[in-house]
Amino acid sequence: MTLKPAPADTGIVFIRTDLEGSPHIRAVSDNVTSTIRATTIEENGIKVFTIEHLLSALHALRIDNCFIGMNAEEPPVADGSSLIFFDLLRKAGLRELTAARREIVIDKVYRIDDDGRFVMVVPYDGFRVSFTSINPHRLIGVQYEDFEINPDTYRTELAPARTIAYEAEIEALQKMGLGLGGTMESVIVYNDQGWLNKLRYEDELVRHKMLDVIGDLRLSGIIRGHVIAVKSGHALNTQLARQITAAFR
C-alpha cells in the first residue's frame, strides 16, 4: 500500500494498482456495499474492504485528500489497530493546501436507531466521541469511554486498540471468507475461560469500537460534532454517514 498526496477537493481515493487501468474507488458513504465485520466500498464493480482502520487514522489527522494505491483488496492488517497507519502518516507530514477545507459542521441531531442500539452526532465545537459497549460475556460487560479527538489523544488512547473476536466465532467467520489473515498478533481473542492474549487497555474493545466509528464516519467527510453511540457497529455507523452526506450535499 502506498499513500500519496492528492489535489484539493479530491477526497480519499483508493486505487487498485493490481487491476488493469488502476480503477479508482472513492471513500464515500454512497459506495458502501457491505458492513459484515468490516466496511467495504465498491465503485464500478471494484471493491476494497476493511478500510475503517486506515480511514480512522486519516480522520484523526484531519487529512482531506489522499490517493491510496493498493495491490490487493484490502489494506495490510498490521496489528489489527490503526497505530501503524497513524504513525507513518504523522512521520510523513502534512501539506497545507490553499483551498478551504470542506468540514462537515454538524448543525442538528443526526441519529440512526436499531433495536436498542444507536449512533448519533450532535452539534459540538470540536470532535468528540462517547461510546458505550454492552457485551453479555463476563469478561467484557459494559464498557464506556469519552474522548475529545485530536491527534495526541487519538494516538495515546485509541490508535493502539485492536480488533477483538470471540474464539467460537472465528471458524464461522473464516468459512464466510472473513478474518483469513487474522493472527494472535493482529486480533485479541477471548473464550469462556479468559483472554488468549494480553490486552493493551482493560477496555480495549470499546476503544476499538471508537476507532471504528471515527473511520466509518470519515466516509461523510471530516466532522465537527459530538458522536454518541451505544452498541453501534459498521452497519449503523455507515448509515449515519449516509444520512450526514445526504444532508450536506
C-alpha positions as CSV (number, residue, x, y, z in Angstrom):
1,M,0.0,0.0,0.0
2,T,1.3,3.5,-0.9
3,L,-0.3,6.7,0.3
4,K,0.3,9.8,-1.8
5,P,-0.8,13.5,-1.6
6,A,-3.8,14.4,-3.7
7,P,-5.0,17.8,-5.0
8,A,-7.6,19.9,-3.1
9,D,-11.2,18.5,-3.2
10,T,-10.0,15.0,-4.3
11,G,-11.1,13.4,-1.1
12,I,-9.8,9.9,-0.1
13,V,-9.5,7.7,-3.1
14,F,-8.4,4.0,-3.2
15,I,-6.6,2.9,-6.4
16,R,-6.4,-0.8,-7.2
17,T,-2.9,-1.0,-8.8
18,D,-3.3,-4.7,-9.2
19,L,-6.1,-4.4,-11.8
20,E,-6.0,-3.2,-15.4
21,G,-6.4,0.5,-15.7
22,S,-5.8,1.0,-11.9
23,P,-9.5,1.7,-11.1
24,H,-10.4,4.3,-8.5
25,I,-12.8,3.7,-5.6
26,R,-13.9,6.9,-3.8
27,A,-14.1,6.5,0.0
28,V,-17.6,8.0,0.3
29,S,-20.7,6.7,2.1
30,D,-22.7,6.2,-1.2
31,N,-20.1,3.5,-2.2
32,V,-20.6,1.3,0.9
33,T,-21.8,-2.2,-0.1
34,S,-21.1,-4.4,2.9
35,T,-20.7,-4.0,6.7
36,I,-20.2,-7.6,7.8
37,R,-17.5,-7.4,10.4
38,A,-15.8,-4.7,8.4
39,T,-16.6,-1.8,6.0
40,T,-16.5,-2.5,2.2
41,I,-16.8,0.1,-0.5
42,E,-17.3,-0.6,-4.2
43,E,-17.3,1.5,-7.4
44,N,-17.9,0.3,-10.9
45,G,-17.8,-3.3,-9.7
46,I,-14.4,-2.9,-8.0
47,K,-14.1,-3.4,-4.2
48,V,-11.9,-2.6,-1.3
49,F,-12.7,-3.8,2.2
50,T,-11.6,-3.4,5.8
51,I,-10.9,0.3,5.2
52,E,-12.1,1.6,8.5
53,H,-8.8,1.5,10.4
54,L,-6.9,3.5,7.8
55,L,-9.8,5.9,7.4
56,S,-9.9,6.4,11.2
57,A,-6.2,7.5,11.2
58,L,-6.9,9.8,8.3
59,H,-9.9,11.3,10.1
60,A,-7.9,11.8,13.4
61,L,-5.2,13.7,11.5
62,R,-7.8,15.7,9.5
63,I,-6.4,14.6,6.2
64,D,-8.8,15.8,3.4
65,N,-7.1,14.4,0.3
66,C,-5.1,11.3,-0.3
67,F,-4.5,8.7,-3.0
68,I,-4.2,5.1,-1.6
69,G,-2.6,2.7,-4.0
70,M,-3.1,-1.0,-3.1
71,N,-2.2,-4.2,-5.0
72,A,-4.8,-6.1,-3.1
73,E,-8.5,-5.8,-2.0
74,E,-7.7,-4.5,1.5
75,P,-5.1,-2.6,3.4
76,P,-2.5,-4.5,5.4
77,V,-4.0,-5.8,8.6
78,A,-0.8,-4.8,10.6
79,D,-1.6,-5.4,14.3
80,G,-5.3,-5.0,14.0
81,S,-5.3,-1.4,15.0
82,S,-4.7,1.9,13.3
83,L,-1.4,2.6,15.0
84,I,1.0,1.9,12.2
85,F,-1.1,3.9,9.7
86,F,-1.3,6.9,12.1
87,D,2.4,6.9,12.9
88,L,3.5,6.6,9.3
89,L,1.2,9.4,8.2
90,R,2.4,11.7,11.0
91,K,6.0,10.9,10.2
92,A,5.5,11.7,6.5
93,G,4.0,15.0,7.5
94,L,1.0,17.0,6.2
95,R,1.0,19.6,3.4
96,E,-1.4,22.5,3.8
97,L,-3.3,23.4,0.6
98,T,-4.6,26.8,-0.4
99,A,-8.2,25.7,-0.8
100,A,-10.6,26.0,2.1
101,R,-11.4,22.8,4.0
102,R,-14.9,21.4,3.4
103,E,-15.6,20.4,7.0
104,I,-18.9,18.9,8.0
105,V,-20.1,21.2,10.8
106,I,-23.0,19.3,12.4
107,D,-25.9,21.7,12.7
108,K,-28.6,19.5,14.4
109,V,-29.0,15.9,15.7
110,Y,-28.5,13.1,13.2
111,R,-29.3,9.7,14.5
112,I,-29.7,6.0,13.5
113,D,-31.5,3.5,15.8
114,D,-31.8,-0.2,15.6
115,D,-33.4,-2.3,18.4
116,G,-31.7,-0.7,21.4
117,R,-28.6,0.2,19.5
118,F,-27.9,3.7,18.2
119,V,-25.4,6.1,16.9
120,M,-25.9,9.9,16.7
121,V,-24.0,13.1,16.2
122,V,-24.9,16.4,17.7
123,P,-23.5,20.0,17.4
124,Y,-20.2,20.5,19.2
125,D,-17.3,22.9,18.8
126,G,-14.7,20.2,18.1
127,F,-14.6,16.5,17.5
128,R,-15.7,14.2,20.4
129,V,-16.7,10.6,20.7
130,S,-18.6,8.9,23.5
131,F,-19.2,5.2,23.2
132,T,-21.0,2.6,25.4
133,S,-20.3,-1.1,24.6
134,I,-22.6,-3.7,26.1
135,N,-21.5,-7.3,25.9
136,P,-23.1,-10.2,27.8
137,H,-19.8,-12.0,28.2
138,R,-18.5,-11.9,31.8
139,L,-15.0,-10.7,30.7
140,I,-16.4,-7.6,29.0
141,G,-19.7,-6.5,30.2
142,V,-20.4,-2.7,29.9
143,Q,-17.5,-0.5,28.8
144,Y,-17.7,3.3,28.3
145,E,-15.2,5.9,27.1
146,D,-15.4,9.5,26.1
147,F,-12.6,11.4,24.4
148,E,-12.1,14.7,22.7
149,I,-10.4,13.6,19.5
150,N,-7.2,15.3,18.5
151,P,-4.0,13.7,17.1
152,D,-2.3,13.4,20.5
153,T,-5.3,11.9,22.3
154,Y,-6.1,9.6,19.4
155,R,-2.5,8.3,19.3
156,T,-2.5,7.6,23.1
157,E,-6.0,6.4,23.8
158,L,-7.4,4.9,20.6
159,A,-4.9,4.1,17.8
160,P,-3.3,1.1,19.6
161,A,-6.7,-0.6,20.3
162,R,-7.0,-3.8,18.3
163,T,-9.8,-5.9,16.7
164,I,-11.4,-8.3,19.2
165,A,-13.0,-11.7,18.4
166,Y,-14.8,-14.5,20.4
167,E,-12.9,-17.8,19.7
168,A,-16.1,-19.7,18.9
169,E,-17.0,-17.2,16.2
170,I,-13.7,-17.4,14.3
171,E,-14.3,-20.7,12.5
172,A,-17.7,-19.5,11.3
173,L,-16.2,-16.2,10.1
174,Q,-13.4,-18.0,8.2
175,K,-16.0,-20.2,6.4
176,M,-17.6,-16.9,5.2
177,G,-14.2,-15.8,3.8
178,L,-13.7,-13.3,6.6
179,G,-10.7,-12.9,9.0
180,L,-8.5,-15.2,7.0
181,G,-5.4,-13.1,7.6
182,G,-6.0,-12.8,11.4
183,T,-3.4,-14.0,13.8
184,M,-2.8,-13.7,17.5
185,E,-0.7,-10.7,16.8
186,S,-3.5,-8.9,14.9
187,V,-6.6,-9.9,16.8
188,I,-7.4,-10.1,20.6
189,V,-9.2,-13.4,21.2
190,Y,-11.3,-14.4,24.2
191,N,-13.2,-17.6,25.1
192,D,-15.3,-18.6,28.1
193,Q,-12.1,-19.2,30.2
194,G,-10.4,-15.8,29.5
195,W,-8.3,-13.8,27.2
196,L,-5.9,-15.7,24.9
197,N,-3.5,-12.7,24.5
198,K,-2.5,-9.7,26.5
199,L,-4.7,-6.6,26.4
200,R,-3.3,-3.1,25.8
201,Y,-6.2,-1.5,27.7
202,E,-8.6,-3.0,30.2
203,D,-11.4,-1.7,28.0
204,E,-9.7,-2.3,24.6
205,L,-13.0,-3.4,23.0
206,V,-14.8,-0.1,23.4
207,R,-11.7,1.9,22.4
208,H,-11.6,-0.2,19.1
209,K,-15.3,0.5,18.6
210,M,-14.5,4.2,18.9
211,L,-11.6,3.8,16.4
212,D,-14.1,2.1,14.0
213,V,-16.8,4.8,14.2
214,I,-14.2,7.5,13.6
215,G,-13.2,5.6,10.4
216,D,-16.7,4.8,9.2
217,L,-17.9,8.4,9.7
218,R,-14.9,9.7,7.6
219,L,-17.0,8.4,4.6
220,S,-19.1,11.5,5.1
221,G,-16.2,13.9,5.5
222,I,-14.2,15.5,8.3
223,I,-16.7,16.1,11.1
224,R,-17.1,18.8,13.6
225,G,-19.5,17.4,16.2
226,H,-20.0,15.0,19.1
227,V,-20.6,11.4,18.2
228,I,-22.6,9.4,20.8
229,A,-23.0,5.7,20.3
230,V,-24.4,2.7,22.2
231,K,-23.7,-0.8,20.9
232,S,-23.1,0.6,17.4
233,G,-21.2,-1.2,14.6
234,H,-20.3,-0.7,11.0
235,A,-23.9,-1.0,9.7
236,L,-25.2,1.8,11.9
237,N,-22.1,3.9,11.6
238,T,-22.2,3.9,7.8
239,Q,-26.0,4.5,7.8
240,L,-25.3,7.6,9.8
241,A,-22.5,8.6,7.4
242,R,-25.0,8.3,4.5
243,Q,-27.5,10.5,6.5
244,I,-24.9,13.1,7.0
245,T,-23.8,13.0,3.4
246,A,-27.3,13.5,2.2
247,A,-27.8,16.5,4.5
248,F,-24.6,18.2,3.3
249,R,-24.7,17.6,-0.4
